[in-house]
Amino acid sequence: MRQRIRREAGIPLRTMAASLGVTAGAVQRWEQGRVTPRHEHAIAYRRLLDELEQAIRETP
């Protein structure tokens, strides 16, 4: 679901990673469910996903 949101929003993996201050590999592992982000990154990541999901819903 996380990867779907990012892809539907048209955000490249590296761009999302850069906005969160982590590596693209970290975001990829989060998307795959292999690793859980640390507290501060988890909050920022969830917030970003929520914003992207909202933008997707508002796009006709």
Secondary structure as UniProt FT lines:
FT   HELIX           2..8
FT   TURN            9..10
FT   HELIX           13..20
FT   HELIX           24..32
FT   HELIX           39..58
//
